[in-house]
Amino acid sequence: MHTRVLTVRRAATGLACAAAMVSLAACNNGDTGAAGSAGGSTPSKSTEASPAAKPNGVEKLSAKEIYDSGHKANAAAGSFREQMTRGGTKTDMLLSATECVGTVKMSQGTFQVIRKGDDVWAKPDSAIVKEFNSELGANTLSADKWLHGTPSNPLMKGFASWCHQEQFTAPDTLDAGNKVTKGKVTTVGGQQAVPVVMTAKGDSVTWYVATTGKPYYFKQASSRKDMQNLVYSDFGKPVGAQAPSGPVEEAPKK
């Protein structure tokens, strides 16, 4: 029989593994996408170039350079909104290098997560609470309270793993060995963009980088339902993470 420490960690690991929404690029270079905003508001039009936005010339670069430039531009924005879909999972997240506010909806249930510096709060719904309590063998968690802890806590680390804040601290780049192609400039959601495409074993993933204004990487489209699709918007919008109101309890450490 597992000890309570191992069971908490196993449950937390399961949550983190569910968070690892891996794209074709991730299979090759370790890039993980993902992730949820509070409230589920509609995307702003900040992903679209204004009428006065000038061409940035990114489409003249190589496919690798376009990919790298897009990720670098996103990191330089300091914050953005990330929406992800993969199979039955949807996330909506406002992110920066130090903050995170979002909602994650999975087949196992839904939870809200807030991160501000080293403080992490999470509020799982009754379905997730039931699953964790079953793993723990006790009614340890409650669906009507926020959990609080730090990323060093195995349970909170699992929740915080959906924030993917490494996108700001270590923006992804393509290895020279990755085989990608550059497509022709097209229009996606009102935004002119150049696509960068990677194919492997009949499957593909496409990254779209804006060709006007800042060269933001604002969309990823995958060919299979079990691969993630991503939309980025609200570049530079403050996250404004704050401690939640309502009952809060410390996350179990063991």
N, C-alpha and C positions, 0 to 999 in steps of 0.2 A: 504494500500500500504506500502511495506517495506521501511524503511529508507535506505539510501545509505550504512551506516555502517553495518546494518544487512545483506544487500544483498552481500556485499563484503565478509563478514564472512560466509554467507551461501555458496557462490561459493567456498571459500577456504576450507570450511568443506567438500564439495562434493569432492574436489580434494584429501583431506586427507583420506576420506573414501575409495576412489578408491585405495589409496595407501595401505590400510590395507589388504594385501594379507595373509589371515589367513590360517594356516595349521591345521591339526588335533591337533597337540600339542598346538597350540595357543588357540584352543577352550577350552583346559584344564588348561593351565598354563599361558596364556597371551603372549606367544612368538609370535612375528610377524616377518615374513620374509620380503623379498623383495629387490627389487630394481635395473642400468644404467650407462656405461662409455661413455665418449665422443669418438666419432669416430667409435665405433663398431669394434675394431680390434679383431683378433682371439685370443682365450685364449693361454697363454704361456704354456709351458710344466712344469711349476713349481709345478703343482698339482701331477705330476708323480714322483715317487721315482727314484733317480739316481741309476745306477747299484750297487753302493757301499752302498746304503742306508741299514741300518741294521734293523732287526725286532725290534719293540718297545714293543711288548707284550701286547698291549691294548686289544687284543681279549680274553685275559685271565680274564678280568674284567667282572663284571655284566653288563647287558644291560644299566642300568641307569648310571653306572660309565663310560661306553664307551661314551654314549651321552654327559655326562658332561665334560669328558676329551677332546672330539672333539671340543666343543664350547670354552672351556678354551684355547686350543691350538690356535684356530683361533684368539681369542682376544690377546693372547700373541704375535702373529706375528706382531701386530701393524698396519697392513694394508692388504688389499686383494682386489681382484676383485670379484664382485658378479653379476651373471647373473640370471635373473628370467624370467620364462614364466608362464602365467596363463590365460587360455582362449585366448582372443585377445590382452592381455597385455604382453609386453616384456620390460625388463629393463636391463641395462648394466652399472654397477657402480664401480668406484674405490673408496675405502673407508678407512678412518682411524677414530680415535676418534675425530679429529678436522677438517678433510677435506673430501670433497666429490666432485667427478666430474662424471657426468653421463648423460644418455639419457633415457627417458621414452616414450614408444610408447603405446598408448591406443586407444580404439575405438573412443574416443573423440578428439584425436589428439596427437601430439608429442611435448615434450619440453626438453630442455637441462637445467641442473641445476649444479651450482657450489657453494660449501660452503667452506669458509676458516675462521675458528674461528666463530665469530658472524656475519660475512658478508655472505649474500646469494644473488646469482644472478640467474635469470631464464630467459630463452628465449622461450616462447611458440610459436607454429606455428599459422598460420592464423585461423585454425579450433578452437583451444582453445581460441584464442583472441576473435573470434566472439561469442563464448559461454559466456565468461566472460562479454563482452561488452553488451550482451543481458541481462544478469543478472543485470548489473549496470545501464542499461538504458542510456548509453552514450558511446562514443568512447574514453574510458579512456585508454585502453591498445593498444599497437602497436606491430605487428608481426615482425617488422624490428629493434626492440630495445631490449636490455637486461633490465630487471627489477632488481633493487637493493633494499635490505632492510635487516632487521634482523629477527630472528625467532619470535620476539615479534609482528611483523606485521602479521596479520591473513592470508593475501594472501601468503606471503613468507614462513610462517610456513607450509602451505599446500604443497608447492613445496619441502621444506626441509624435510618433513616427509618421503620422499622416501629414504632418506640416511640411516636410521636405524643405527645410530652410537652407539646405546645402546649395540650393539653386542660386542663392545670393553669395554665399561664402566661397563656393567652388563651382561656378557655372560649368556645365558639361562641355566637352569638346570631343570631336570625332578623332579616333585614332587614324593614322595614315592608312592602315590596312582596311578600313571600312569602305565597302563599295557603295557609293552613293552617286546619284545623277542629279543634274540640275534641269528643271523643266523651264518652260516658257512663262513669262510674266502673265498672271491671270488675276481675276478679281474674285475675292472670297469675302462674302458678307459686307460688300461695299468697300473693302480694302484691297488695293493693289498689292500683290505679293508674288514672290518667286518661290516655287516649291522645290524642296530637296527630298528625293525619294530613295529609300533603301528597300531592296527586295531580297527575300531569302526563302527558298523552298516554296515558291508560289505565293507567299504572303508579302505584304508591303506595309510600310509606314511612311507617311508624308509629313514633312514639317513645312509650314508656311511662314515666310519672313517678309515683313512689310518693306516695300520698295519706295515708299514716300514717308517723310518725317523720320522718326527714329526707326532703325531696322529691327523692330521688335519681332520676336518669334511669338506669334499669337495663336497658332493652331497646330494641332497634331491630329492626323486622321489615319486610322488603322484599318486594315482590310478584314479583320476578324472580330467577332463580338467579344471574344475573350482577351482581346488586346485593348489597351486604353486609347481613348480619344480625349484630347485636351483642348480647352479654350482659355486663353489668357486675355485679361482686360484690366481696366482701372489702373493702368501703370502710374506709379507715383502717388496713388491715393493712400492717405494714412490709414493704418490698420486700426488704431485706437483701442487696442486690447485693454480691458479692465477686469478686475476681479468680479465674478458674478454676484448678483444679489440672490438672496434666498439662503436656505440651509446649506452649509458646507461641512464636510467631515474629512478628516485626514485619510488618505488611502492606506489600506493595510500594507505593512512592510514585510510581513512574513506569511 
